Amino acid sequence: MEDVLFSHPVVLNLRPTGQRKVDSAYEAIEAMHDGWPDRSTHSRAYRRALRTCRDALDGWQSGSSCRRAFVKAARSARLIAPGR
């Protein structure tokens, strides 16, 4: 399984650790497992992003579709850094 890189990174605001730059499908999955707000892990956007990023690693989805789903979940969880 090969990692799928994003065209450009997604910067998250994670509390209390600060910002985190996510550059790939694998890093997106890791970010969703570590530091994601508990209340957001059951949202539809979170589940879709997790599934889409796993599918990207398996070659069934593109990196851009994974990034889009991840950004949507991060916005839903209010984790997107200001100005991004």
HTML snippet that shows the backbone in 3Dmol.js (N, CA, C, O; Angstrom):
<script src="https://3Dmol.org/build/3Dmol-min.js"></script>
<div id="view" style="width:600px;height:400px;position:relative"></div>
<script>
const pdb = `
ATOM      1  N   MET A   1       0.843  -1.156   0.000  1.00  0.00           N
ATOM      2  CA  MET A   1       0.000   0.000   0.000  1.00  0.00           C
ATOM      3  C   MET A   1       0.902   1.237   0.000  1.00  0.00           C
ATOM      4  O   MET A   1       1.732   1.413   0.892  1.00  0.00           O
ATOM      5  N   GLU A   2       0.729   2.075  -0.998  1.00  0.00           N
ATOM      6  CA  GLU A   2       1.548   3.278  -1.136  1.00  0.00           C
ATOM      7  C   GLU A   2       0.736   4.511  -0.735  1.00  0.00           C
ATOM      8  O   GLU A   2      -0.450   4.621  -1.047  1.00  0.00           O
ATOM      9  N   ASP A   3       1.398   5.430  -0.041  1.00  0.00           N
ATOM     10  CA  ASP A   3       0.723   6.651   0.385  1.00  0.00           C
ATOM     11  C   ASP A   3       0.338   7.497  -0.830  1.00  0.00           C
ATOM     12  O   ASP A   3       0.997   7.440  -1.868  1.00  0.00           O
ATOM     13  N   VAL A   4      -0.722   8.272  -0.691  1.00  0.00           N
ATOM     14  CA  VAL A   4      -1.216   9.147  -1.745  1.00  0.00           C
ATOM     15  C   VAL A   4      -1.046  10.586  -1.274  1.00  0.00           C
ATOM     16  O   VAL A   4      -1.666  11.004  -0.296  1.00  0.00           O
ATOM     17  N   LEU A   5      -0.204  11.341  -1.974  1.00  0.00           N
ATOM     18  CA  LEU A   5       0.086  12.722  -1.585  1.00  0.00           C
ATOM     19  C   LEU A   5      -1.013  13.671  -2.043  1.00  0.00           C
ATOM     20  O   LEU A   5      -1.632  13.469  -3.087  1.00  0.00           O
ATOM     21  N   PHE A   6      -1.244  14.712  -1.243  1.00  0.00           N
ATOM     22  CA  PHE A   6      -2.176  15.779  -1.600  1.00  0.00           C
ATOM     23  C   PHE A   6      -1.463  16.773  -2.511  1.00  0.00           C
ATOM     24  O   PHE A   6      -0.239  16.898  -2.463  1.00  0.00           O
ATOM     25  N   SER A   7      -2.230  17.480  -3.342  1.00  0.00           N
ATOM     26  CA  SER A   7      -1.653  18.498  -4.211  1.00  0.00           C
ATOM     27  C   SER A   7      -1.065  19.647  -3.391  1.00  0.00           C
ATOM     28  O   SER A   7      -0.064  20.243  -3.790  1.00  0.00           O
ATOM     29  N   HIS A   8      -1.671  19.956  -2.267  1.00  0.00           N
ATOM     30  CA  HIS A   8      -1.122  20.899  -1.304  1.00  0.00           C
ATOM     31  C   HIS A   8      -1.661  20.531   0.077  1.00  0.00           C
ATOM     32  O   HIS A   8      -2.748  19.968   0.201  1.00  0.00           O
ATOM     33  N   PRO A   9      -0.888  20.856   1.109  1.00  0.00           N
ATOM     34  CA  PRO A   9      -1.237  20.390   2.457  1.00  0.00           C
ATOM     35  C   PRO A   9      -2.482  21.048   3.024  1.00  0.00           C
ATOM     36  O   PRO A   9      -2.915  22.111   2.578  1.00  0.00           O
ATOM     37  N   VAL A  10      -3.039  20.382   4.017  1.00  0.00           N
ATOM     38  CA  VAL A  10      -4.151  20.900   4.809  1.00  0.00           C
ATOM     39  C   VAL A  10      -3.579  21.194   6.192  1.00  0.00           C
ATOM     40  O   VAL A  10      -2.945  20.334   6.803  1.00  0.00           O
ATOM     41  N   VAL A  11      -3.802  22.409   6.684  1.00  0.00           N
ATOM     42  CA  VAL A  11      -3.292  22.791   8.004  1.00  0.00           C
ATOM     43  C   VAL A  11      -4.446  22.786   8.991  1.00  0.00           C
ATOM     44  O   VAL A  11      -5.446  23.481   8.810  1.00  0.00           O
ATOM     45  N   LEU A  12      -4.287  21.988  10.038  1.00  0.00           N
ATOM     46  CA  LEU A  12      -5.314  21.858  11.079  1.00  0.00           C
ATOM     47  C   LEU A  12      -4.907  22.629  12.328  1.00  0.00           C
ATOM     48  O   LEU A  12      -3.721  22.750  12.635  1.00  0.00           O
ATOM     49  N   ASN A  13      -5.882  23.139  13.030  1.00  0.00           N
ATOM     50  CA  ASN A  13      -5.675  23.714  14.360  1.00  0.00           C
ATOM     51  C   ASN A  13      -6.119  22.674  15.373  1.00  0.00           C
ATOM     52  O   ASN A  13      -7.316  22.444  15.548  1.00  0.00           O
ATOM     53  N   LEU A  14      -5.174  22.052  16.033  1.00  0.00           N
ATOM     54  CA  LEU A  14      -5.488  21.023  17.026  1.00  0.00           C
ATOM     55  C   LEU A  14      -5.200  21.571  18.416  1.00  0.00           C
ATOM     56  O   LEU A  14      -4.130  22.120  18.679  1.00  0.00           O
ATOM     57  N   ARG A  15      -6.155  21.413  19.277  1.00  0.00           N
ATOM     58  CA  ARG A  15      -5.976  21.884  20.647  1.00  0.00           C
ATOM     59  C   ARG A  15      -5.612  20.706  21.535  1.00  0.00           C
ATOM     60  O   ARG A  15      -6.227  19.649  21.385  1.00  0.00           O
ATOM     61  N   PRO A  16      -4.699  20.809  22.407  1.00  0.00           N
ATOM     62  CA  PRO A  16      -3.877  21.950  22.778  1.00  0.00           C
ATOM     63  C   PRO A  16      -2.533  21.969  22.066  1.00  0.00           C
ATOM     64  O   PRO A  16      -1.688  22.804  22.387  1.00  0.00           O
ATOM     65  N   THR A  17      -2.309  21.078  21.115  1.00  0.00           N
ATOM     66  CA  THR A  17      -0.980  20.916  20.525  1.00  0.00           C
ATOM     67  C   THR A  17      -0.605  21.955  19.485  1.00  0.00           C
ATOM     68  O   THR A  17       0.579  22.103  19.183  1.00  0.00           O
ATOM     69  N   GLY A  18      -1.557  22.676  18.928  1.00  0.00           N
ATOM     70  CA  GLY A  18      -1.248  23.687  17.924  1.00  0.00           C
ATOM     71  C   GLY A  18      -1.589  23.218  16.524  1.00  0.00           C
ATOM     72  O   GLY A  18      -2.512  22.425  16.335  1.00  0.00           O
ATOM     73  N   GLN A  19      -0.848  23.704  15.546  1.00  0.00           N
ATOM     74  CA  GLN A  19      -1.150  23.369  14.159  1.00  0.00           C
ATOM     75  C   GLN A  19      -0.474  22.079  13.729  1.00  0.00           C
ATOM     76  O   GLN A  19       0.581  21.693  14.232  1.00  0.00           O
ATOM     77  N   ARG A  20      -1.136  21.423  12.766  1.00  0.00           N
ATOM     78  CA  ARG A  20      -0.579  20.207  12.169  1.00  0.00           C
ATOM     79  C   ARG A  20      -0.797  20.270  10.663  1.00  0.00           C
ATOM     80  O   ARG A  20      -1.905  20.533  10.194  1.00  0.00           O
ATOM     81  N   LYS A  21       0.267  20.027   9.916  1.00  0.00           N
ATOM     82  CA  LYS A  21       0.197  20.020   8.463  1.00  0.00           C
ATOM     83  C   LYS A  21       0.001  18.579   7.989  1.00  0.00           C
ATOM     84  O   LYS A  21       0.761  17.684   8.359  1.00  0.00           O
ATOM     85  N   VAL A  22      -1.025  18.367   7.168  1.00  0.00           N
ATOM     86  CA  VAL A  22      -1.359  17.043   6.657  1.00  0.00           C
ATOM     87  C   VAL A  22      -1.124  17.045   5.146  1.00  0.00           C
ATOM     88  O   VAL A  22      -1.744  17.820   4.417  1.00  0.00           O
ATOM     89  N   ASP A  23      -0.224  16.172   4.679  1.00  0.00           N
ATOM     90  CA  ASP A  23       0.206  16.160   3.280  1.00  0.00           C
ATOM     91  C   ASP A  23      -0.266  14.956   2.470  1.00  0.00           C
ATOM     92  O   ASP A  23      -0.039  14.908   1.261  1.00  0.00           O
ATOM     93  N   SER A  24      -0.913  13.988   3.105  1.00  0.00           N
ATOM     94  CA  SER A  24      -1.219  12.757   2.380  1.00  0.00           C
ATOM     95  C   SER A  24      -2.409  12.022   2.995  1.00  0.00           C
ATOM     96  O   SER A  24      -2.892  12.373   4.071  1.00  0.00           O
ATOM     97  N   ALA A  25      -2.862  11.003   2.289  1.00  0.00           N
ATOM     98  CA  ALA A  25      -3.984  10.193   2.764  1.00  0.00           C
ATOM     99  C   ALA A  25      -3.634   9.505   4.080  1.00  0.00           C
ATOM    100  O   ALA A  25      -4.453   9.460   4.998  1.00  0.00           O
ATOM    101  N   TYR A  26      -2.429   8.973   4.169  1.00  0.00           N
ATOM    102  CA  TYR A  26      -2.018   8.299   5.402  1.00  0.00           C
ATOM    103  C   TYR A  26      -1.994   9.278   6.572  1.00  0.00           C
ATOM    104  O   TYR A  26      -2.470   8.956   7.661  1.00  0.00           O
ATOM    105  N   GLU A  27      -1.441  10.473   6.350  1.00  0.00           N
ATOM    106  CA  GLU A  27      -1.393  11.475   7.408  1.00  0.00           C
ATOM    107  C   GLU A  27      -2.802  11.936   7.802  1.00  0.00           C
ATOM    108  O   GLU A  27      -3.057  12.238   8.968  1.00  0.00           O
ATOM    109  N   ALA A  28      -3.707  11.988   6.830  1.00  0.00           N
ATOM    110  CA  ALA A  28      -5.096  12.369   7.121  1.00  0.00           C
ATOM    111  C   ALA A  28      -5.745  11.337   8.039  1.00  0.00           C
ATOM    112  O   ALA A  28      -6.411  11.694   9.011  1.00  0.00           O
ATOM    113  N   ILE A  29      -5.549  10.064   7.729  1.00  0.00           N
ATOM    114  CA  ILE A  29      -6.095   8.999   8.573  1.00  0.00           C
ATOM    115  C   ILE A  29      -5.494   9.078   9.976  1.00  0.00           C
ATOM    116  O   ILE A  29      -6.201   8.945  10.975  1.00  0.00           O
ATOM    117  N   GLU A  30      -4.200   9.292  10.034  1.00  0.00           N
ATOM    118  CA  GLU A  30      -3.521   9.412  11.324  1.00  0.00           C
ATOM    119  C   GLU A  30      -4.080  10.599  12.119  1.00  0.00           C
ATOM    120  O   GLU A  30      -4.309  10.487  13.323  1.00  0.00           O
ATOM    121  N   ALA A  31      -4.299  11.730  11.449  1.00  0.00           N
ATOM    122  CA  ALA A  31      -4.840  12.914  12.120  1.00  0.00           C
ATOM    123  C   ALA A  31      -6.261  12.662  12.615  1.00  0.00           C
ATOM    124  O   ALA A  31      -6.648  13.154  13.675  1.00  0.00           O
ATOM    125  N   MET A  32      -7.038  11.896  11.850  1.00  0.00           N
ATOM    126  CA  MET A  32      -8.408  11.611  12.268  1.00  0.00           C
ATOM    127  C   MET A  32      -8.445  10.685  13.481  1.00  0.00           C
ATOM    128  O   MET A  32      -9.392  10.724  14.266  1.00  0.00           O
ATOM    129  N   HIS A  33      -7.419   9.857  13.632  1.00  0.00           N
ATOM    130  CA  HIS A  33      -7.355   8.963  14.789  1.00  0.00           C
ATOM    131  C   HIS A  33      -6.743   9.634  16.012  1.00  0.00           C
ATOM    132  O   HIS A  33      -7.076   9.291  17.147  1.00  0.00           O
ATOM    133  N   ASP A  34      -5.843  10.594  15.777  1.00  0.00           N
ATOM    134  CA  ASP A  34      -5.132  11.268  16.875  1.00  0.00           C
ATOM    135  C   ASP A  34      -5.505  12.740  16.901  1.00  0.00           C
ATOM    136  O   ASP A  34      -5.257  13.453  15.928  1.00  0.00           O
ATOM    137  N   GLY A  35      -6.079  13.195  17.963  1.00  0.00           N
ATOM    138  CA  GLY A  35      -6.315  14.610  18.134  1.00  0.00           C
ATOM    139  C   GLY A  35      -7.615  15.142  17.562  1.00  0.00           C
ATOM    140  O   GLY A  35      -7.900  16.330  17.708  1.00  0.00           O
ATOM    141  N   TRP A  36      -8.414  14.303  16.914  1.00  0.00           N
ATOM    142  CA  TRP A  36      -9.708  14.757  16.381  1.00  0.00           C
ATOM    143  C   TRP A  36     -10.684  14.885  17.539  1.00  0.00           C
ATOM    144  O   TRP A  36     -10.694  14.030  18.425  1.00  0.00           O
ATOM    145  N   PRO A  37     -11.504  15.926  17.556  1.00  0.00           N
ATOM    146  CA  PRO A  37     -12.470  16.070  18.662  1.00  0.00           C
ATOM    147  C   PRO A  37     -13.414  14.863  18.746  1.00  0.00           C
ATOM    148  O   PRO A  37     -13.975  14.435  17.737  1.00  0.00           O
ATOM    149  N   ASP A  38     -13.580  14.329  19.937  1.00  0.00           N
ATOM    150  CA  ASP A  38     -14.425  13.139  20.137  1.00  0.00           C
ATOM    151  C   ASP A  38     -15.827  13.324  19.580  1.00  0.00           C
ATOM    152  O   ASP A  38     -16.393  12.400  18.996  1.00  0.00           O
ATOM    153  N   ARG A  39     -16.383  14.502  19.756  1.00  0.00           N
ATOM    154  CA  ARG A  39     -17.760  14.736  19.312  1.00  0.00           C
ATOM    155  C   ARG A  39     -17.889  14.684  17.789  1.00  0.00           C
ATOM    156  O   ARG A  39     -18.987  14.498  17.266  1.00  0.00           O
ATOM    157  N   SER A  40     -16.769  14.848  17.077  1.00  0.00           N
ATOM    158  CA  SER A  40     -16.819  14.863  15.614  1.00  0.00           C
ATOM    159  C   SER A  40     -16.512  13.516  14.980  1.00  0.00           C
ATOM    160  O   SER A  40     -16.674  13.362  13.769  1.00  0.00           O
ATOM    161  N   THR A  41     -16.076  12.541  15.759  1.00  0.00           N
ATOM    162  CA  THR A  41     -15.680  11.258  15.177  1.00  0.00           C
ATOM    163  C   THR A  41     -16.865  10.427  14.706  1.00  0.00           C
ATOM    164  O   THR A  41     -16.687   9.430  14.006  1.00  0.00           O
ATOM    165  N   HIS A  42     -18.061  10.826  15.081  1.00  0.00           N
ATOM    166  CA  HIS A  42     -19.245  10.076  14.652  1.00  0.00           C
ATOM    167  C   HIS A  42     -20.034  10.801  13.567  1.00  0.00           C
ATOM    168  O   HIS A  42     -21.118  10.361  13.181  1.00  0.00           O
ATOM    169  N   SER A  43     -19.488  11.914  13.075  1.00  0.00           N
ATOM    170  CA  SER A  43     -20.199  12.674  12.050  1.00  0.00           C
ATOM    171  C   SER A  43     -20.114  11.958  10.703  1.00  0.00           C
ATOM    172  O   SER A  43     -19.208  11.161  10.461  1.00  0.00           O
ATOM    173  N   ARG A  44     -21.057  12.255   9.853  1.00  0.00           N
ATOM    174  CA  ARG A  44     -21.079  11.685   8.508  1.00  0.00           C
ATOM    175  C   ARG A  44     -19.832  12.114   7.722  1.00  0.00           C
ATOM    176  O   ARG A  44     -19.240  11.307   7.005  1.00  0.00           O
ATOM    177  N   ALA A  45     -19.437  13.387   7.861  1.00  0.00           N
ATOM    178  CA  ALA A  45     -18.266  13.897   7.143  1.00  0.00           C
ATOM    179  C   ALA A  45     -16.996  13.161   7.591  1.00  0.00           C
ATOM    180  O   ALA A  45     -16.143  12.840   6.764  1.00  0.00           O
ATOM    181  N   TYR A  46     -16.871  12.898   8.881  1.00  0.00           N
ATOM    182  CA  TYR A  46     -15.705  12.171   9.413  1.00  0.00           C
ATOM    183  C   TYR A  46     -15.650  10.753   8.836  1.00  0.00           C
ATOM    184  O   TYR A  46     -14.610  10.312   8.346  1.00  0.00           O
ATOM    185  N   ARG A  47     -16.765  10.060   8.898  1.00  0.00           N
ATOM    186  CA  ARG A  47     -16.805   8.670   8.399  1.00  0.00           C
ATOM    187  C   ARG A  47     -16.512   8.610   6.903  1.00  0.00           C
ATOM    188  O   ARG A  47     -15.797   7.722   6.440  1.00  0.00           O
ATOM    189  N   ARG A  48     -17.066   9.557   6.153  1.00  0.00           N
ATOM    190  CA  ARG A  48     -16.825   9.588   4.710  1.00  0.00           C
ATOM    191  C   ARG A  48     -15.344   9.863   4.409  1.00  0.00           C
ATOM    192  O   ARG A  48     -14.754   9.222   3.538  1.00  0.00           O
ATOM    193  N   ALA A  49     -14.755  10.811   5.129  1.00  0.00           N
ATOM    194  CA  ALA A  49     -13.343  11.135   4.915  1.00  0.00           C
ATOM    195  C   ALA A  49     -12.453   9.941   5.234  1.00  0.00           C
ATOM    196  O   ALA A  49     -11.526   9.634   4.485  1.00  0.00           O
ATOM    197  N   LEU A  50     -12.729   9.281   6.326  1.00  0.00           N
ATOM    198  CA  LEU A  50     -11.939   8.119   6.706  1.00  0.00           C
ATOM    199  C   LEU A  50     -12.032   7.029   5.640  1.00  0.00           C
ATOM    200  O   LEU A  50     -11.021   6.446   5.250  1.00  0.00           O
ATOM    201  N   ARG A  51     -13.242   6.762   5.175  1.00  0.00           N
ATOM    202  CA  ARG A  51     -13.443   5.742   4.140  1.00  0.00           C
ATOM    203  C   ARG A  51     -12.770   6.149   2.828  1.00  0.00           C
ATOM    204  O   ARG A  51     -12.118   5.325   2.188  1.00  0.00           O
ATOM    205  N   THR A  52     -12.921   7.406   2.426  1.00  0.00           N
ATOM    206  CA  THR A  52     -12.346   7.871   1.167  1.00  0.00           C
ATOM    207  C   THR A  52     -10.825   7.828   1.205  1.00  0.00           C
ATOM    208  O   THR A  52     -10.192   7.451   0.218  1.00  0.00           O
ATOM    209  N   CYS A  53     -10.234   8.209   2.326  1.00  0.00           N
ATOM    210  CA  CYS A  53      -8.773   8.170   2.437  1.00  0.00           C
ATOM    211  C   CYS A  53      -8.250   6.734   2.458  1.00  0.00           C
ATOM    212  O   CYS A  53      -7.203   6.450   1.876  1.00  0.00           O
ATOM    213  N   ARG A  54      -8.956   5.846   3.110  1.00  0.00           N
ATOM    214  CA  ARG A  54      -8.555   4.426   3.070  1.00  0.00           C
ATOM    215  C   ARG A  54      -8.662   3.882   1.647  1.00  0.00           C
ATOM    216  O   ARG A  54      -7.796   3.138   1.186  1.00  0.00           O
ATOM    217  N   ASP A  55      -9.727   4.261   0.967  1.00  0.00           N
ATOM    218  CA  ASP A  55      -9.898   3.830  -0.428  1.00  0.00           C
ATOM    219  C   ASP A  55      -8.794   4.397  -1.318  1.00  0.00           C
ATOM    220  O   ASP A  55      -8.349   3.724  -2.248  1.00  0.00           O
ATOM    221  N   ALA A  56      -8.349   5.616  -1.048  1.00  0.00           N
ATOM    222  CA  ALA A  56      -7.256   6.204  -1.827  1.00  0.00           C
ATOM    223  C   ALA A  56      -5.976   5.390  -1.643  1.00  0.00           C
ATOM    224  O   ALA A  56      -5.239   5.161  -2.602  1.00  0.00           O
ATOM    225  N   LEU A  57      -5.716   4.957  -0.414  1.00  0.00           N
ATOM    226  CA  LEU A  57      -4.540   4.129  -0.167  1.00  0.00           C
ATOM    227  C   LEU A  57      -4.627   2.791  -0.898  1.00  0.00           C
ATOM    228  O   LEU A  57      -3.606   2.223  -1.286  1.00  0.00           O
ATOM    229  N   ASP A  58      -5.833   2.296  -1.082  1.00  0.00           N
ATOM    230  CA  ASP A  58      -6.034   1.039  -1.803  1.00  0.00           C
ATOM    231  C   ASP A  58      -6.116   1.234  -3.316  1.00  0.00           C
ATOM    232  O   ASP A  58      -6.227   0.263  -4.064  1.00  0.00           O
ATOM    233  N   GLY A  59      -6.060   2.493  -3.767  1.00  0.00           N
ATOM    234  CA  GLY A  59      -6.086   2.777  -5.196  1.00  0.00           C
ATOM    235  C   GLY A  59      -7.477   2.912  -5.788  1.00  0.00           C
ATOM    236  O   GLY A  59      -7.624   2.936  -7.010  1.00  0.00           O
ATOM    237  N   TRP A  60      -8.496   3.000  -4.952  1.00  0.00           N
ATOM    238  CA  TRP A  60      -9.879   3.075  -5.433  1.00  0.00           C
ATOM    239  C   TRP A  60     -10.397   4.498  -5.519  1.00  0.00           C
ATOM    240  O   TRP A  60     -11.425   4.743  -6.150  1.00  0.00           O
ATOM    241  N   GLN A  61      -9.699   5.443  -4.893  1.00  0.00           N
ATOM    242  CA  GLN A  61     -10.066   6.861  -4.924  1.00  0.00           C
ATOM    243  C   GLN A  61      -8.812   7.668  -5.236  1.00  0.00           C
ATOM    244  O   GLN A  61      -7.691   7.198  -5.038  1.00  0.00           O
ATOM    245  N   SER A  62      -9.013   8.877  -5.721  1.00  0.00           N
ATOM    246  CA  SER A  62      -7.881   9.753  -6.029  1.00  0.00           C
ATOM    247  C   SER A  62      -7.456  10.524  -4.777  1.00  0.00           C
ATOM    248  O   SER A  62      -8.198  10.615  -3.799  1.00  0.00           O
ATOM    249  N   GLY A  63      -6.251  11.068  -4.836  1.00  0.00           N
ATOM    250  CA  GLY A  63      -5.773  11.914  -3.750  1.00  0.00           C
ATOM    251  C   GLY A  63      -6.614  13.165  -3.594  1.00  0.00           C
ATOM    252  O   GLY A  63      -6.810  13.652  -2.480  1.00  0.00           O
ATOM    253  N   SER A  64      -7.119  13.693  -4.717  1.00  0.00           N
ATOM    254  CA  SER A  64      -7.933  14.912  -4.639  1.00  0.00           C
ATOM    255  C   SER A  64      -9.281  14.634  -3.974  1.00  0.00           C
ATOM    256  O   SER A  64      -9.781  15.478  -3.229  1.00  0.00           O
ATOM    257  N   SER A  65      -9.876  13.469  -4.227  1.00  0.00           N
ATOM    258  CA  SER A  65     -11.151  13.153  -3.572  1.00  0.00           C
ATOM    259  C   SER A  65     -10.937  12.912  -2.078  1.00  0.00           C
ATOM    260  O   SER A  65     -11.781  13.272  -1.258  1.00  0.00           O
ATOM    261  N   CYS A  66      -9.817  12.308  -1.736  1.00  0.00           N
ATOM    262  CA  CYS A  66      -9.475  12.104  -0.325  1.00  0.00           C
ATOM    263  C   CYS A  66      -9.289  13.450   0.361  1.00  0.00           C
ATOM    264  O   CYS A  66      -9.815  13.669   1.452  1.00  0.00           O
ATOM    265  N   ARG A  67      -8.545  14.350  -0.272  1.00  0.00           N
ATOM    266  CA  ARG A  67      -8.295  15.675   0.309  1.00  0.00           C
ATOM    267  C   ARG A  67      -9.605  16.444   0.485  1.00  0.00           C
ATOM    268  O   ARG A  67      -9.827  17.059   1.528  1.00  0.00           O
ATOM    269  N   ARG A  68     -10.469  16.411  -0.525  1.00  0.00           N
ATOM    270  CA  ARG A  68     -11.751  17.119  -0.433  1.00  0.00           C
ATOM    271  C   ARG A  68     -12.585  16.600   0.743  1.00  0.00           C
ATOM    272  O   ARG A  68     -13.135  17.385   1.516  1.00  0.00           O
ATOM    273  N   ALA A  69     -12.672  15.293   0.869  1.00  0.00           N
ATOM    274  CA  ALA A  69     -13.448  14.697   1.966  1.00  0.00           C
ATOM    275  C   ALA A  69     -12.824  15.041   3.315  1.00  0.00           C
ATOM    276  O   ALA A  69     -13.535  15.313   4.283  1.00  0.00           O
ATOM    277  N   PHE A  70     -11.495  15.028   3.376  1.00  0.00           N
ATOM    278  CA  PHE A  70     -10.793  15.352   4.620  1.00  0.00           C
ATOM    279  C   PHE A  70     -11.027  16.813   5.007  1.00  0.00           C
ATOM    280  O   PHE A  70     -11.285  17.107   6.174  1.00  0.00           O
ATOM    281  N   VAL A  71     -10.941  17.723   4.048  1.00  0.00           N
ATOM    282  CA  VAL A  71     -11.169  19.138   4.321  1.00  0.00           C
ATOM    283  C   VAL A  71     -12.603  19.358   4.804  1.00  0.00           C
ATOM    284  O   VAL A  71     -12.838  20.127   5.736  1.00  0.00           O
ATOM    285  N   LYS A  72     -13.551  18.684   4.170  1.00  0.00           N
ATOM    286  CA  LYS A  72     -14.953  18.823   4.589  1.00  0.00           C
ATOM    287  C   LYS A  72     -15.126  18.361   6.039  1.00  0.00           C
ATOM    288  O   LYS A  72     -15.814  19.018   6.820  1.00  0.00           O
ATOM    289  N   ALA A  73     -14.512  17.246   6.395  1.00  0.00           N
ATOM    290  CA  ALA A  73     -14.603  16.743   7.774  1.00  0.00           C
ATOM    291  C   ALA A  73     -13.907  17.694   8.743  1.00  0.00           C
ATOM    292  O   ALA A  73     -14.407  17.941   9.841  1.00  0.00           O
ATOM    293  N   ALA A  74     -12.762  18.223   8.342  1.00  0.00           N
ATOM    294  CA  ALA A  74     -12.025  19.148   9.215  1.00  0.00           C
ATOM    295  C   ALA A  74     -12.799  20.446   9.422  1.00  0.00           C
ATOM    296  O   ALA A  74     -12.815  20.997  10.522  1.00  0.00           O
ATOM    297  N   ARG A  75     -13.440  20.931   8.361  1.00  0.00           N
ATOM    298  CA  ARG A  75     -14.271  22.140   8.515  1.00  0.00           C
ATOM    299  C   ARG A  75     -15.452  21.858   9.432  1.00  0.00           C
ATOM    300  O   ARG A  75     -15.801  22.678  10.282  1.00  0.00           O
ATOM    301  N   SER A  76     -16.064  20.695   9.255  1.00  0.00           N
ATOM    302  CA  SER A  76     -17.195  20.304  10.094  1.00  0.00           C
ATOM    303  C   SER A  76     -16.785  20.244  11.568  1.00  0.00           C
ATOM    304  O   SER A  76     -17.566  20.595  12.453  1.00  0.00           O
ATOM    305  N   ALA A  77     -15.558  19.799  11.818  1.00  0.00           N
ATOM    306  CA  ALA A  77     -15.043  19.701  13.193  1.00  0.00           C
ATOM    307  C   ALA A  77     -14.384  21.003  13.661  1.00  0.00           C
ATOM    308  O   ALA A  77     -13.880  21.088  14.781  1.00  0.00           O
ATOM    309  N   ARG A  78     -14.395  22.006  12.794  1.00  0.00           N
ATOM    310  CA  ARG A  78     -13.799  23.320  13.082  1.00  0.00           C
ATOM    311  C   ARG A  78     -12.315  23.217  13.383  1.00  0.00           C
ATOM    312  O   ARG A  78     -11.821  23.799  14.349  1.00  0.00           O
ATOM    313  N   LEU A  79     -11.607  22.462  12.538  1.00  0.00           N
ATOM    314  CA  LEU A  79     -10.176  22.273  12.714  1.00  0.00           C
ATOM    315  C   LEU A  79      -9.324  22.961  11.653  1.00  0.00           C
ATOM    316  O   LEU A  79      -8.098  22.975  11.761  1.00  0.00           O
ATOM    317  N   ILE A  80      -9.948  23.519  10.649  1.00  0.00           N
ATOM    318  CA  ILE A  80      -9.182  24.181   9.589  1.00  0.00           C
ATOM    319  C   ILE A  80      -8.603  25.476  10.143  1.00  0.00           C
ATOM    320  O   ILE A  80      -9.303  26.279  10.760  1.00  0.00           O
ATOM    321  N   ALA A  81      -7.310  25.655   9.908  1.00  0.00           N
ATOM    322  CA  ALA A  81      -6.623  26.847  10.387  1.00  0.00           C
ATOM    323  C   ALA A  81      -7.178  28.091   9.700  1.00  0.00           C
ATOM    324  O   ALA A  81      -7.569  28.025   8.534  1.00  0.00           O
ATOM    325  N   PRO A  82      -7.218  29.217  10.395  1.00  0.00           N
ATOM    326  CA  PRO A  82      -7.718  30.447   9.786  1.00  0.00           C
ATOM    327  C   PRO A  82      -6.940  30.802   8.529  1.00  0.00           C
ATOM    328  O   PRO A  82      -5.721  30.645   8.473  1.00  0.00           O
ATOM    329  N   GLY A  83      -7.658  31.279   7.526  1.00  0.00           N
ATOM    330  CA  GLY A  83      -7.033  31.676   6.271  1.00  0.00           C
ATOM    331  C   GLY A  83      -6.700  30.533   5.346  1.00  0.00           C
ATOM    332  O   GLY A  83      -5.995  30.737   4.358  1.00  0.00           O
ATOM    333  N   ARG A  84      -7.178  29.344   5.625  1.00  0.00           N
ATOM    334  CA  ARG A  84      -6.854  28.165   4.775  1.00  0.00           C
ATOM    335  C   ARG A  84      -8.062  27.736   4.003  1.00  0.00           C
ATOM    336  O   ARG A  84      -7.997  26.773   3.239  1.00  0.00           O
TER     337      ARG A  84
END
`;
const viewer = $3Dmol.createViewer("view");
viewer.addModel(pdb, "pdb");
viewer.setStyle({}, {cartoon: {color: "spectrum"}});
viewer.zoomTo();
viewer.render();
</script>
